Amino acid sequence: MSTPLGSTTTLLLARHGQTVWHAENRYAGVSDVALTDEGHAQAEALGHWSAANGVDAVWTSTVSRAAATAEPACRTLGLTATREPSLRECDFGILEGRTLAEFEAENPARAKAFRSDPVAYPFPEAEDPRTAAARGVKSLRRIATAHQGERVLVVAHNTLLRLALCSLLSIPLGEYRRVFPQLRNAAVSELRMDERSAGLIALNVPCA
């Protein structure tokens, strides 16, 4: 039996804009890191894209870089974003504000294990990636249920969204870095969801 059209939700997943830590590829999980000028420009482009592509609602992480990225879309669309704590980025533990290369220099064995399976061997003191995936999926399902038949812009974070996508698409979580090497800043990935399933329609669609 086919799913009625009205019960299908389109989630337009966007990673926040570029931050001041991107140039050095530093991990920004729970850290509150500001957007660069380029990040603000990416946010404006996402706002224009949203106005041209039929967005009905906007949800964001509570982290400021995600909220700032969503602001131009809200302004253009005349909407108020719903801020969802469970869409926050993973806590990267001792890697917060540091690079993988720095960690590898002091603990090569642990870094090698992370590269081989980042879920089985997360960073020390980091959030369990399985826990992050579960909260991300729960949030996306809640958003889809609240906006059946609509198109929703969801602005969140690189690792959280990749983990959630793997879980929703039945991809082993430990493969998230290989299957989804990167969600580009302020690019849009289109996910169709109903109460039973999810399907990825597009990945990393540029807005500018």
Legacy VTK file of the C-alpha trace (Angstrom):
# vtk DataFile Version 3.0
C-alpha trace
ASCII
DATASET POLYDATA
POINTS 208 float
0.000 0.000 0.000
1.505 3.365 -1.021
2.037 6.210 1.418
-0.354 9.164 0.951
1.422 12.217 -0.442
0.327 14.394 2.456
2.227 12.251 4.970
5.583 12.716 3.220
7.861 15.466 4.491
10.827 16.949 2.653
13.681 17.851 4.984
16.246 20.231 3.509
19.314 19.533 5.631
21.994 22.214 5.744
25.232 22.375 7.650
25.936 25.788 9.179
28.181 28.285 7.384
31.955 28.436 7.572
33.403 29.251 11.009
36.663 30.729 12.220
37.990 27.228 12.964
37.522 25.902 9.427
40.810 27.236 8.076
42.726 24.939 10.430
40.166 22.113 10.353
39.600 22.237 14.117
36.800 20.256 15.707
33.931 22.487 16.842
31.327 20.417 18.606
29.837 22.002 21.711
32.197 24.992 21.349
30.448 28.238 20.397
32.418 29.339 17.332
31.439 32.359 15.228
30.849 32.439 11.479
33.434 34.063 9.236
32.502 36.717 6.673
32.363 33.855 4.160
30.061 31.966 6.511
27.682 34.922 6.673
27.743 35.156 2.859
26.901 31.436 2.662
24.006 32.015 5.053
22.654 34.810 2.846
22.889 32.517 -0.187
20.976 29.837 1.712
18.336 32.440 2.516
17.904 33.343 -1.155
17.799 29.657 -2.107
15.125 28.983 0.504
12.935 31.788 -0.824
13.184 30.358 -4.353
12.593 26.727 -3.368
9.411 26.682 -1.314
10.406 26.351 2.342
7.482 26.141 4.790
9.319 26.026 8.133
12.809 26.400 9.596
14.388 24.410 12.440
17.896 24.867 13.784
20.316 23.618 16.366
20.564 25.832 19.442
24.255 26.461 18.722
24.795 30.069 17.579
26.567 29.228 14.296
23.530 27.231 13.156
21.032 29.879 14.282
23.045 32.591 12.510
23.091 30.513 9.323
19.304 30.124 9.421
18.609 33.794 10.137
18.651 35.077 6.511
16.219 32.329 5.467
13.882 33.246 8.315
14.112 36.926 7.404
13.452 36.281 3.719
10.595 33.864 4.359
9.023 35.776 7.249
9.368 32.746 9.532
10.632 32.167 13.061
13.015 29.248 13.471
12.258 26.513 15.969
15.426 25.823 17.957
15.939 22.167 18.780
18.558 21.215 21.417
18.850 17.661 20.089
20.154 18.980 16.755
23.348 20.245 18.425
26.687 18.927 17.223
28.439 15.985 18.886
30.714 16.715 21.820
34.197 15.800 20.574
35.734 15.494 24.027
39.443 16.262 24.169
39.414 17.101 20.434
37.301 20.234 20.934
39.249 23.083 19.344
41.995 20.768 18.132
42.834 19.009 14.878
43.026 15.297 14.185
46.669 15.802 13.169
47.468 17.239 16.606
45.780 14.281 18.290
47.586 11.834 16.005
50.944 13.346 16.918
50.424 12.579 20.614
48.405 9.360 20.344
48.952 7.708 16.945
47.400 4.369 17.895
44.135 5.935 19.084
43.994 8.204 16.034
44.507 5.192 13.753
41.681 3.348 15.513
39.393 6.364 15.072
40.164 6.518 11.367
39.336 2.830 10.983
36.044 3.005 12.912
35.062 6.375 14.439
32.042 4.862 16.184
33.791 1.947 17.868
36.764 4.171 18.767
35.511 7.732 19.368
37.753 10.429 20.795
38.451 10.258 24.543
35.709 11.922 26.616
33.575 12.422 23.497
29.859 11.762 23.191
29.081 8.214 22.057
28.340 8.561 18.308
25.510 6.045 18.651
23.846 8.292 21.210
24.299 11.292 18.911
22.844 9.381 15.964
19.801 8.352 17.997
19.016 11.877 19.161
19.544 13.231 15.651
17.173 10.687 14.131
14.594 11.296 16.846
14.694 15.026 16.132
14.363 14.597 12.376
11.445 12.203 12.796
9.753 14.652 15.167
10.203 17.473 12.649
8.850 15.316 9.810
5.789 14.368 11.849
5.111 18.008 12.760
5.290 19.149 9.118
3.670 16.403 7.059
3.381 17.383 3.411
5.719 20.361 3.874
9.298 21.359 3.064
11.421 22.132 6.112
14.872 23.702 6.250
16.921 22.086 9.042
20.215 23.822 9.871
22.522 21.698 11.999
26.015 20.186 11.979
28.375 18.053 9.914
28.919 14.996 12.106
25.455 14.871 13.648
23.729 14.995 10.262
26.047 12.370 8.750
25.391 10.004 11.644
21.642 10.579 11.384
21.698 10.005 7.626
23.533 6.710 8.056
21.024 5.554 10.650
18.003 6.555 8.559
19.423 5.013 5.366
20.528 1.728 7.022
24.234 2.463 6.499
26.556 1.184 9.267
27.340 4.112 11.565
31.049 3.336 11.508
31.075 4.180 7.792
29.809 7.749 8.158
33.175 9.397 7.413
33.697 7.258 4.295
30.164 7.350 2.844
29.635 11.033 3.639
33.129 12.566 3.681
31.737 16.057 4.188
28.537 18.034 4.218
29.568 21.335 2.670
28.846 24.539 4.524
25.341 25.886 3.817
24.771 23.382 0.994
21.445 21.533 0.980
20.824 17.784 1.148
17.230 16.740 0.441
15.714 13.930 2.486
12.181 12.584 1.984
10.616 11.037 5.082
7.396 9.354 6.050
6.445 7.372 9.145
8.184 4.230 7.851
11.160 5.212 5.756
13.576 7.849 4.499
15.159 8.424 1.120
18.034 10.688 0.102
17.108 12.701 -3.005
20.104 15.046 -3.250
23.396 15.663 -1.444
25.421 18.873 -1.064
23.431 21.008 -3.503
25.143 24.438 -3.613
23.029 27.513 -2.944
25.214 30.039 -4.752
LINES 1 209
208 0 1 2 3 4 5 6 7 8 9 10 11 12 13 14 15 16 17 18 19 20 21 22 23 24 25 26 27 28 29 30 31 32 33 34 35 36 37 38 39 40 41 42 43 44 45 46 47 48 49 50 51 52 53 54 55 56 57 58 59 60 61 62 63 64 65 66 67 68 69 70 71 72 73 74 75 76 77 78 79 80 81 82 83 84 85 86 87 88 89 90 91 92 93 94 95 96 97 98 99 100 101 102 103 104 105 106 107 108 109 110 111 112 113 114 115 116 117 118 119 120 121 122 123 124 125 126 127 128 129 130 131 132 133 134 135 136 137 138 139 140 141 142 143 144 145 146 147 148 149 150 151 152 153 154 155 156 157 158 159 160 161 162 163 164 165 166 167 168 169 170 171 172 173 174 175 176 177 178 179 180 181 182 183 184 185 186 187 188 189 190 191 192 193 194 195 196 197 198 199 200 201 202 203 204 205 206 207
